Amino acid sequence: MSVTLDTIREAARLIEGAVMRTPFLPAPKLSRLTGAEVFVKYENLQVTNAFKERGALVKLLALSQAERARGVIAMSAGNHAQAVAYHAARLDIPATIVMPEPTPIVKVAATRGYGARVVLAGEMLADAQAEAERIAAAEDLVWVHPYDDEAIIAGQGTIALEMLEDQPELDCLVVPVGGGGLISGMATAAKALKPDIEVIGVESRLYPSMVAALEGKPAHCGGATLAEGIAVKNVGRLTLEIVRRTVDDILLVDEAALEQAINAYMTLQKTMAEGAGAAGLAAMLAAPERFSGRRVGLVLCGGNIDPRLLSSIMVRALARDGRLVSVRITTSDRPGILGEISTLIGQEGGNIMEVSHHRLFLNVPAKGTTLDVTMETHDAGHAATILAALERAGHSVHMLDLGESRL
């Protein structure tokens, strides 16, 4: 088998009815934000909330009865794990999944919830792969690779078929890149259907594995990234060959752009994106001139983000915009002072979220006090107006980071 438009079309036939044909919709708010005409493919709406179901199901359906009886094994940072576990359970195939130890709890729990045996091993995907290979050999399990497999690649390519059926006038596809399975399948389908379409990959700057492989250089990878789903050190042999032949460019994005993209999906599109799922939008936010005026298709390829992390990202975005402000107010310690300050902030249109009262700080006069106040404002200008009003009323005001206000 080789990956062609025909094999991708056959993959689409195989998964029809078992994997959702996800919506591919215009995103006017993202278009205004980026300067391009943006369309979003919502793969986060799959049962396991990620695109990986497509390739996993194609691979599992290709197994013989003897292979199904032996059981399958996969290594994954989360989404491939859930996809294999879910569809293996549907097909009554025993599944073992090896995941890196830092994999978000939400992904580990979901994988176990689908009935798979989960083994946590190592810090990175490469460590998990080594352990998975050891277990596969010891227990005679069938290997289901997350990206370097023709059946997997063909399954992922069905996304591009659907996108171009829905929006044939697209100029560009922007696709997250980890090991390369998603972009290999999508680029193969897209270039066969529309040779002049541009296919652009996106990697985390901390894990530029595909860029390094294309340049024939060692990949310098490491660090904590929001995009753990594409944080791979080793790309596939098959995927590298396909990417070299079909992909026009690969962009690198930093953590700030990933954070901004996750927040934009949540606040503007009202949908959850994990770091890897938001990588395409992150590239557009980081380099808007690259996409200005073009019809761009984004793949929101996964939505399995830890809720606590998402909450932190949204709060940090509010703080950056000046809509959530923390201040330390030093003033006299007398009856009614807290009420006066609260009233003043309210009169200026601020909404107090949290107050912490300190009398024992040694840098405060014995008859003084400090108040740490976190408040909601309209924007940075509105926050400045409130702080100026506090100063005019005789209070000393010092801006804090949000973390400081709880010390």
C-alpha positions as CSV (number, residue, x, y, z in Angstrom):
1,M,0.0,0.0,0.0
2,S,1.1,3.5,-0.7
3,V,-0.7,6.7,0.2
4,T,-2.6,8.1,-2.8
5,L,-5.8,10.0,-3.4
6,D,-7.4,6.6,-4.1
7,T,-6.3,5.0,-0.8
8,I,-7.5,8.1,1.1
9,R,-10.9,7.9,-0.7
10,E,-11.0,4.2,0.3
11,A,-10.2,5.2,3.9
12,A,-13.1,7.7,3.8
13,R,-15.4,4.9,2.7
14,L,-14.2,2.7,5.5
15,I,-14.8,5.2,8.3
16,E,-18.1,6.6,7.0
17,G,-20.7,6.3,9.8
18,A,-18.1,5.4,12.4
19,V,-16.2,8.7,12.5
20,M,-17.9,12.0,12.4
21,R,-17.7,14.2,9.3
22,T,-16.9,17.3,11.3
23,P,-18.2,20.8,10.5
24,F,-15.9,23.0,8.4
25,L,-17.2,26.5,9.0
26,P,-16.3,30.1,8.3
27,A,-14.9,32.0,11.3
28,P,-15.5,35.7,10.8
29,K,-14.1,36.7,14.2
30,L,-10.8,34.9,13.5
31,S,-10.8,36.4,10.0
32,R,-10.9,39.9,11.6
33,L,-8.2,39.0,14.0
34,T,-5.8,37.6,11.3
35,G,-6.6,39.5,8.2
36,A,-7.4,36.3,6.2
37,E,-10.7,34.6,5.4
38,V,-10.5,31.8,7.9
39,F,-12.4,28.5,7.9
40,V,-12.1,26.0,10.8
41,K,-12.4,22.2,10.7
42,Y,-13.7,21.2,14.1
43,E,-12.0,17.9,14.7
44,N,-12.4,18.5,18.4
45,L,-16.0,17.4,18.0
46,Q,-15.0,13.7,17.4
47,V,-16.0,11.3,20.2
48,T,-12.4,11.4,21.5
49,N,-12.2,15.1,20.8
50,A,-9.4,14.7,18.2
51,F,-8.7,13.8,14.6
52,K,-6.8,10.6,15.5
53,E,-9.9,8.4,15.3
54,R,-9.7,8.5,11.5
55,G,-6.3,6.9,11.1
56,A,-6.7,4.6,14.1
57,L,-9.9,3.1,12.7
58,V,-8.5,2.6,9.2
59,K,-5.5,0.7,10.7
60,L,-7.7,-1.4,13.0
61,L,-10.0,-2.4,10.2
62,A,-7.0,-3.6,8.2
63,L,-6.0,-6.2,10.8
64,S,-6.6,-9.9,10.3
65,Q,-8.7,-11.8,12.7
66,A,-5.5,-13.4,14.1
67,E,-4.0,-10.0,14.6
68,R,-7.1,-8.7,16.4
69,A,-7.0,-11.7,18.7
70,R,-3.4,-10.9,19.7
71,G,-4.3,-7.4,20.7
72,V,-2.7,-4.0,19.7
73,I,-0.3,-1.6,21.4
74,A,0.3,2.1,20.7
75,M,2.3,4.9,22.2
76,S,0.9,8.4,22.4
77,A,0.8,11.6,24.3
78,G,-3.0,11.3,24.5
79,N,-5.1,11.6,21.4
80,H,-3.9,8.6,19.4
81,A,-4.1,6.7,22.7
82,Q,-7.8,7.6,23.1
83,A,-8.6,6.9,19.4
84,V,-7.0,3.4,19.5
85,A,-8.6,2.6,22.8
86,Y,-12.1,3.8,21.7
87,H,-12.2,2.0,18.4
88,A,-10.4,-1.1,19.7
89,A,-13.1,-1.5,22.3
90,R,-15.8,-1.0,19.6
91,L,-14.2,-3.8,17.5
92,D,-13.5,-6.0,20.6
93,I,-9.7,-5.8,20.2
94,P,-7.6,-5.8,23.4
95,A,-5.5,-2.6,23.6
96,T,-2.4,-1.5,25.5
97,I,-1.4,2.1,25.4
98,V,2.0,3.5,26.6
99,M,2.0,7.2,27.4
100,P,4.7,9.6,28.7
101,E,4.5,10.2,32.4
102,P,3.8,14.0,32.0
103,T,0.7,13.3,29.8
104,P,-2.2,15.5,31.1
105,I,-4.4,13.6,33.5
106,V,-7.5,14.3,31.5
107,K,-6.0,12.3,28.6
108,V,-4.8,9.4,30.7
109,A,-8.2,9.1,32.4
110,A,-10.1,9.2,29.1
111,T,-7.9,6.5,27.7
112,R,-8.4,4.2,30.6
113,G,-12.1,5.1,30.4
114,Y,-12.3,3.5,27.0
115,G,-11.1,0.2,28.5
116,A,-7.4,0.2,27.5
117,R,-4.6,-0.9,29.7
118,V,-2.4,2.2,30.2
119,V,1.3,2.1,30.9
120,L,3.1,5.4,31.9
121,A,6.7,5.5,30.9
122,G,9.4,8.1,30.5
123,E,9.3,11.9,30.0
124,M,8.9,12.1,26.2
125,L,7.2,10.2,23.3
126,A,10.5,8.7,22.4
127,D,10.7,7.1,25.9
128,A,7.2,5.8,25.6
129,Q,7.9,4.4,22.2
130,A,10.9,2.4,23.5
131,E,8.7,0.9,26.3
132,A,5.9,0.2,23.8
133,E,8.3,-1.7,21.5
134,R,9.6,-3.7,24.5
135,I,6.1,-4.7,25.5
136,A,5.0,-5.4,22.0
137,A,7.9,-7.9,21.5
138,A,7.4,-9.5,24.9
139,E,3.7,-10.0,24.5
140,D,3.4,-10.4,20.8
141,L,1.1,-7.4,20.3
142,V,0.4,-5.7,17.0
143,W,2.0,-2.3,16.7
144,V,-0.3,0.7,15.9
145,H,2.0,3.6,15.2
146,P,0.6,7.1,15.8
147,Y,1.9,8.5,12.5
148,D,4.4,6.4,10.5
149,D,2.0,4.0,8.9
150,E,0.3,4.2,5.5
151,A,-3.1,3.2,6.9
152,I,-2.9,5.9,9.6
153,I,-1.7,8.5,7.1
154,A,-4.5,7.6,4.6
155,G,-7.1,8.0,7.4
156,Q,-5.9,11.4,8.4
157,G,-6.0,12.5,4.8
158,T,-9.8,12.2,4.8
159,I,-9.8,15.5,6.6
160,A,-8.5,17.3,3.5
161,L,-11.1,15.5,1.3
162,E,-13.9,16.9,3.4
163,M,-12.4,20.4,3.6
164,L,-12.0,20.8,-0.1
165,E,-15.5,19.3,-0.8
166,D,-17.0,21.9,1.5
167,Q,-14.8,24.8,0.4
168,P,-13.1,24.1,-3.0
169,E,-11.8,27.7,-3.3
170,L,-9.4,27.4,-0.4
171,D,-5.9,28.9,-1.1
172,C,-4.1,27.4,1.8
173,L,-4.2,24.7,4.5
174,V,-2.4,25.3,7.8
175,V,-1.8,22.0,9.6
176,P,-0.1,21.1,12.9
177,V,2.9,18.9,12.6
178,G,4.2,16.4,15.2
179,G,5.4,13.1,13.7
180,G,3.9,14.1,10.4
181,G,0.9,11.7,9.9
182,L,-1.8,14.4,9.7
183,I,0.0,16.7,7.3
184,S,1.2,13.8,5.1
185,G,-2.3,12.5,4.6
186,M,-3.8,16.0,4.2
187,A,-1.1,17.2,1.8
188,T,-1.4,14.1,-0.4
189,A,-5.1,14.5,-0.8
190,A,-5.1,18.3,-1.2
191,K,-2.3,18.4,-3.8
192,A,-4.0,15.6,-5.8
193,L,-7.3,17.5,-5.8
194,K,-5.9,21.0,-6.2
195,P,-2.2,21.1,-7.2
196,D,-1.9,24.9,-6.6
197,I,-3.1,24.9,-3.0
198,E,-0.5,25.8,-0.5
199,V,0.0,23.4,2.4
200,I,1.8,24.9,5.4
201,G,2.9,22.9,8.5
202,V,3.3,24.3,12.0
203,E,5.6,23.0,14.7
204,S,6.3,24.2,18.2
205,R,9.5,26.2,18.3
206,L,10.6,24.0,21.2
207,Y,10.2,20.8,19.1
208,P,11.3,21.6,15.5
209,S,11.7,18.0,14.5
210,M,10.3,18.0,11.0
211,V,12.2,21.2,10.1
212,A,15.4,19.7,11.3
213,A,14.8,16.5,9.4
214,L,14.0,18.3,6.2
215,E,17.3,20.2,6.6
216,G,19.2,17.1,7.4
217,K,20.2,18.4,10.8
218,P,19.8,17.1,14.4
219,A,16.7,18.3,16.1
220,H,17.3,20.3,19.3
221,C,14.1,19.6,21.2
222,G,13.1,20.2,24.8
223,G,11.1,22.2,27.2
224,A,7.6,22.4,28.5
225,T,5.2,23.3,25.7
226,L,1.5,23.9,25.5
227,A,1.5,21.8,22.4
228,E,2.5,18.4,23.9
229,G,0.5,16.6,21.3
230,I,3.1,17.6,18.6
231,A,6.1,17.6,20.9
232,V,8.0,14.8,19.2
233,K,11.7,14.3,18.8
234,N,11.6,11.8,16.0
235,V,9.5,12.2,12.8
236,G,8.4,9.3,10.7
237,R,10.4,7.8,7.9
238,L,7.3,7.6,5.6
239,T,6.0,11.0,6.7
240,L,9.3,12.7,6.1
241,E,9.3,11.5,2.5
242,I,5.8,12.6,1.9
243,V,6.3,16.0,3.6
244,R,9.4,16.6,1.5
245,R,7.4,16.0,-1.6
246,T,4.1,17.7,-0.8
247,V,4.4,20.4,1.9
248,D,5.3,23.9,0.9
249,D,6.6,25.3,4.2
250,I,6.8,24.7,7.9
251,L,6.5,27.5,10.4
252,L,7.6,27.5,14.0
253,V,5.5,29.1,16.8
254,D,6.5,30.1,20.3
255,E,4.5,29.5,23.5
256,A,3.1,33.0,23.6
257,A,1.4,32.5,20.2
258,L,0.0,29.1,21.2
259,E,-1.4,30.6,24.4
260,Q,-3.0,33.4,22.4
261,A,-4.5,31.0,19.9
262,I,-6.0,28.7,22.6
263,N,-7.6,31.8,24.2
264,A,-8.9,33.0,20.8
265,Y,-10.6,29.7,20.1
266,M,-12.3,29.8,23.5
267,T,-13.3,33.4,23.7
268,L,-14.1,34.1,20.0
269,Q,-15.2,30.7,18.7
270,K,-16.5,29.3,22.0
271,T,-14.7,26.0,21.5
272,M,-11.9,24.2,23.3
273,A,-8.5,23.7,21.6
274,E,-5.5,22.1,23.1
275,G,-2.1,23.5,22.3
276,A,-1.5,21.2,19.3
277,G,-5.0,21.9,18.0
278,A,-4.4,25.6,18.1
279,A,-1.0,25.6,16.4
280,G,-2.4,26.5,13.0
281,L,-4.1,29.6,14.3
282,A,-1.0,30.4,16.4
283,A,1.0,30.6,13.1
284,M,-1.5,33.0,11.6
285,L,-1.3,35.2,14.7
286,A,2.5,35.2,14.7
287,A,2.8,35.9,11.0
288,P,-0.4,37.5,9.7
289,E,1.3,39.0,6.7
290,R,1.9,35.4,5.4
291,F,-1.8,34.8,5.2
292,S,-3.4,38.3,4.7
293,G,-6.2,38.3,2.2
294,R,-6.2,34.5,1.6
295,R,-8.8,31.8,2.1
296,V,-7.2,29.7,4.8
297,G,-8.4,26.3,6.1
298,L,-7.4,25.6,9.7
299,V,-7.6,22.2,11.4
300,L,-8.6,22.4,15.1
301,C,-7.2,18.9,15.5
302,G,-7.8,18.4,19.2
303,G,-9.6,19.8,22.2
304,N,-8.2,17.6,25.0
305,I,-6.8,20.4,27.2
306,D,-6.6,20.3,31.0
307,P,-9.4,22.5,32.3
308,R,-7.1,24.1,34.9
309,L,-4.6,25.0,32.2
310,L,-7.3,26.5,30.1
311,S,-8.5,28.5,33.0
312,S,-5.0,29.8,33.7
313,I,-4.6,30.8,30.0
314,M,-7.9,32.7,30.0
315,V,-7.0,34.6,33.2
316,R,-3.6,35.4,31.9
317,A,-5.2,36.8,28.7
318,L,-7.5,39.0,30.8
319,A,-4.5,40.3,32.7
320,R,-2.6,41.1,29.5
321,D,-5.5,43.1,28.2
322,G,-5.8,45.1,31.4
323,R,-9.3,43.6,32.1
324,L,-8.2,41.9,35.3
325,V,-5.9,44.0,37.5
326,S,-4.3,43.3,40.9
327,V,-3.1,46.2,43.0
328,R,-1.6,46.6,46.5
329,I,-3.1,49.6,48.3
330,T,-1.2,51.1,51.3
331,T,-3.3,53.4,53.4
332,S,-4.2,54.3,57.0
333,D,-5.7,51.7,59.3
334,R,-9.0,53.2,60.4
335,P,-12.6,52.1,60.6
336,G,-14.4,52.2,57.3
337,I,-11.3,52.4,55.1
338,L,-12.2,49.1,53.3
339,G,-15.7,50.4,52.6
340,E,-14.3,53.7,51.2
341,I,-11.9,52.0,48.9
342,S,-14.6,49.6,47.7
343,T,-17.1,52.4,47.1
344,L,-14.5,54.4,45.1
345,I,-13.7,51.5,42.9
346,G,-17.4,50.8,42.3
347,Q,-18.1,54.4,41.5
348,E,-15.4,54.3,38.8
349,G,-16.9,51.2,37.3
350,G,-14.5,48.5,38.6
351,N,-15.8,45.1,39.8
352,I,-13.8,43.8,42.8
353,M,-13.1,40.0,42.5
354,E,-10.9,39.4,45.5
355,V,-9.6,41.3,48.6
356,S,-6.8,40.4,51.0
357,H,-6.2,42.6,54.1
358,H,-2.7,42.8,55.6
359,R,-1.7,44.6,58.9
360,L,1.5,42.8,59.8
361,F,3.8,43.6,56.9
362,L,7.0,45.2,58.4
363,N,7.3,47.7,55.6
364,V,3.9,49.1,56.5
365,P,3.6,51.7,59.3
366,A,2.2,50.4,62.6
367,K,-0.9,52.5,62.1
368,G,-1.1,51.6,58.4
369,T,-2.5,48.6,56.4
370,T,-2.3,47.2,53.0
371,L,-5.1,45.8,50.8
372,D,-4.4,43.5,47.9
373,V,-7.3,44.0,45.5
374,T,-8.0,42.1,42.3
375,M,-10.6,43.8,40.1
376,E,-12.3,43.5,36.7
377,T,-12.1,46.5,34.4
378,H,-13.1,47.3,30.9
379,D,-9.6,47.6,29.5
380,A,-6.1,49.0,30.4
381,G,-7.3,52.6,30.1
382,H,-10.2,52.0,32.5
383,A,-7.8,50.4,35.0
384,A,-5.5,53.4,34.8
385,T,-8.5,55.7,35.6
386,I,-9.4,53.7,38.7
387,L,-5.8,53.7,40.0
388,A,-5.5,57.4,39.5
389,A,-8.8,57.9,41.5
390,L,-7.3,55.9,44.3
391,E,-4.1,58.0,44.3
392,R,-6.1,61.2,44.4
393,A,-8.0,59.9,47.4
394,G,-4.7,59.7,49.3
395,H,-3.9,56.0,48.9
396,S,-0.6,54.6,47.7
397,V,-1.2,52.1,44.9
398,H,1.3,49.6,43.5
399,M,0.5,47.3,40.5
400,L,1.0,43.5,41.2
401,D,1.3,40.4,39.1
402,L,-1.8,38.3,39.6
403,G,0.3,35.7,41.4
404,E,1.7,38.3,43.8
405,S,-1.7,39.3,45.1
406,R,-2.0,35.9,46.8
407,L,1.3,36.1,48.7
